[in-house]
Amino acid sequence: MNYRVKYWRWINEQAGEWYRTGLMTKENAEKVAESFRQSHEQVEVYYDDDGKRTN
């Protein structure tokens, strides 16, 4: 359970920021990412090797 989904959210027309989900299994992260891809421009599943990283 060391995977997160990182996704880009626009705050306004000029600016946005990356958001990250909590830790989950790779299978669940892939499902979440697929869902997010329908509403967010950039979505990435990544392995969080220490489980503590926040950015």
Kinemage of the C-alpha trace (Angstrom):
@kinemage 1
@onewidth
@group {chain A} dominant
@subgroup {mainchain}
@vectorlist {calphas} color= white
{ca met a 1} P 0.000 0.000 0.000
{ca asn a 2} L 2.636 2.522 -0.987
{ca tyr a 3} L 1.103 4.133 -4.041
{ca arg a 4} L -0.388 7.579 -4.459
{ca val a 5} L -2.119 9.394 -7.264
{ca lys a 6} L -0.844 12.868 -8.084
{ca tyr a 7} L -3.171 15.122 -10.066
{ca trp a 8} L -3.180 18.701 -11.302
{ca arg a 9} L -6.034 21.022 -10.308
{ca trp a 10} L -6.489 24.476 -11.752
{ca ile a 11} L -7.195 27.131 -9.105
{ca asn a 12} L -8.101 29.719 -11.728
{ca glu a 13} L -7.324 30.305 -15.413
{ca gln a 14} L -3.683 31.186 -14.718
{ca ala a 15} L -2.685 28.991 -11.797
{ca gly a 16} L -3.011 25.481 -10.463
{ca glu a 17} L -1.284 23.049 -8.131
{ca trp a 18} L -0.564 19.382 -7.614
{ca tyr a 19} L -2.708 17.397 -5.184
{ca arg a 20} L -1.968 13.898 -3.888
{ca thr a 21} L -4.138 11.142 -2.550
{ca gly a 22} L -3.439 9.056 0.522
{ca leu a 23} L -1.546 5.783 0.339
{ca met a 24} L -3.262 2.862 -1.370
{ca thr a 25} L -2.550 -0.353 -3.219
{ca lys a 26} L -1.315 -0.149 -6.795
{ca glu a 27} L -4.572 -1.647 -8.054
{ca asn a 28} L -6.665 0.962 -6.254
{ca ala a 29} L -4.336 3.767 -7.352
{ca glu a 30} L -4.784 2.716 -10.986
{ca lys a 31} L -8.573 2.763 -10.578
{ca val a 32} L -8.520 6.199 -8.937
{ca ala a 33} L -6.166 7.535 -11.613
{ca glu a 34} L -8.430 6.301 -14.383
{ca ser a 35} L -11.367 8.083 -12.786
{ca phe a 36} L -9.364 11.285 -12.272
{ca arg a 37} L -8.216 11.287 -15.908
{ca gln a 38} L -11.760 12.136 -16.933
{ca ser a 39} L -11.715 15.437 -15.017
{ca his a 40} L -8.037 16.414 -14.589
{ca glu a 41} L -5.455 17.282 -17.225
{ca gln a 42} L -2.488 15.573 -15.611
{ca val a 43} L -2.678 12.422 -13.493
{ca glu a 44} L 0.181 10.215 -12.363
{ca val a 45} L 0.414 7.063 -10.225
{ca tyr a 46} L 3.663 6.804 -8.312
{ca tyr a 47} L 5.302 4.586 -5.720
{ca asp a 48} L 5.843 6.367 -2.400
{ca asp a 49} L 8.864 4.587 -0.986
{ca asp a 50} L 8.762 6.113 2.479
{ca gly a 51} L 5.031 6.759 2.901
{ca lys a 52} L 5.720 10.118 4.493
{ca arg a 53} L 6.498 12.368 1.552
{ca thr a 54} L 4.081 15.270 1.155
{ca asn a 55} L 5.272 16.915 -2.070
